[in-house]
């Protein structure tokens, strides 16, 4: 395992993790439509979107480098 030192105290330093979070936002939008009786999409579109997001979640998760630890450092200014 190795450490990456960053001034970022969140996950903006890791694009993969940020991308995963954005996919969860997409799932939330679909879940909102389903749970709140806002029928805007066809069942076919909902099924396709869930499957596509699921594939993306697996692909991106599998590509994450889990041998990295992030350490927040203070700015020199």
ROBA-789784 format. One record per residue (C-alpha): x, z, y; residue number from 0. Coordinates in Angstrom, 3 decimals, decimal comma, always signed. Layout:
[[X; Z; Y]; NUM]
...
***
This chain:
[[+0,000; +0,000; +0,000]; 0]
[[+1,219; -0,697; +3,501]; 1]
[[+0,115; +0,414; +6,957]; 2]
[[-0,860; -1,744; +9,905]; 3]
[[-0,583; +0,058; +13,224]; 4]
[[-3,177; -0,982; +15,761]; 5]
[[-4,538; +0,206; +19,088]; 6]
[[-8,028; -0,672; +17,823]; 7]
[[-9,870; +2,424; +16,602]; 8]
[[-12,653; +0,424; +14,968]; 9]
[[-12,730; -2,431; +12,492]; 10]
[[-12,197; -5,264; +14,968]; 11]
[[-8,644; -5,367; +13,621]; 12]
[[-9,988; -6,715; +10,305]; 13]
[[-12,018; -9,903; +10,618]; 14]
[[-13,188; -9,742; +7,009]; 15]
[[-14,795; -6,340; +7,427]; 16]
[[-16,417; -7,448; +10,694]; 17]
[[-17,756; -10,562; +8,955]; 18]
[[-19,279; -8,425; +6,195]; 19]
[[-21,056; -6,352; +8,841]; 20]
[[-22,447; -9,478; +10,494]; 21]
[[-23,830; -10,622; +7,130]; 22]
[[-25,582; -7,268; +6,797]; 23]
[[-27,154; -7,916; +10,198]; 24]
[[-28,492; -11,195; +8,791]; 25]
[[-29,942; -9,284; +5,830]; 26]
[[-31,544; -6,813; +8,229]; 27]
[[-33,303; -9,659; +10,042]; 28]
[[-34,754; -10,920; +6,765]; 29]
[[-35,677; -7,391; +5,686]; 30]
[[-37,441; -6,834; +9,008]; 31]
[[-39,499; -9,981; +8,505]; 32]
[[-40,466; -8,895; +4,988]; 33]
[[-41,185; -5,235; +5,741]; 34]
[[-43,055; -5,764; +9,014]; 35]
[[-45,481; -8,489; +8,008]; 36]
[[-43,830; -11,096; +10,211]; 37]
[[-44,241; -14,122; +7,960]; 38]
[[-42,077; -16,748; +9,670]; 39]
[[-40,029; -18,023; +6,729]; 40]
[[-41,104; -19,587; +3,479]; 41]
[[-40,391; -17,785; +0,219]; 42]
[[-38,021; -20,643; -0,586]; 43]
[[-36,050; -20,056; +2,635]; 44]
[[-35,947; -16,282; +2,089]; 45]
[[-34,679; -16,717; -1,481]; 46]
[[-32,051; -19,223; -0,315]; 47]
[[-30,866; -16,963; +2,530]; 48]
[[-30,600; -13,888; +0,296]; 49]
[[-28,638; -15,854; -2,302]; 50]
[[-26,349; -17,419; +0,319]; 51]
[[-25,657; -14,094; +2,007]; 52]
[[-25,046; -12,495; -1,393]; 53]
[[-22,502; -15,167; -2,304]; 54]
[[-20,776; -14,746; +1,058]; 55]
[[-20,677; -10,956; +0,650]; 56]
[[-19,008; -11,277; -2,751]; 57]
[[-16,577; -13,989; -1,603]; 58]
[[-15,461; -12,090; +1,496]; 59]
[[-15,328; -8,718; -0,294]; 60]
[[-13,164; -10,197; -3,044]; 61]
[[-10,785; -11,638; -0,427]; 62]
[[-10,269; -8,343; +1,430]; 63]
[[-6,759; -6,970; +1,152]; 64]
[[-7,407; -3,463; -0,126]; 65]
[[-3,704; -2,586; -0,119]; 66]
[[-3,793; -2,110; +3,643]; 67]
[[-4,310; +1,094; +5,536]; 68]
[[-4,952; +0,953; +9,282]; 69]
[[-3,443; +3,526; +11,619]; 70]
[[-4,645; +3,827; +15,191]; 71]
[[-1,850; +4,270; +17,693]; 72]
[[-2,093; +5,134; +21,360]; 73]
[[-1,446; +2,456; +23,959]; 74]
[[+1,868; +2,676; +25,812]; 75]
[[+0,304; +2,177; +29,277]; 76]
***
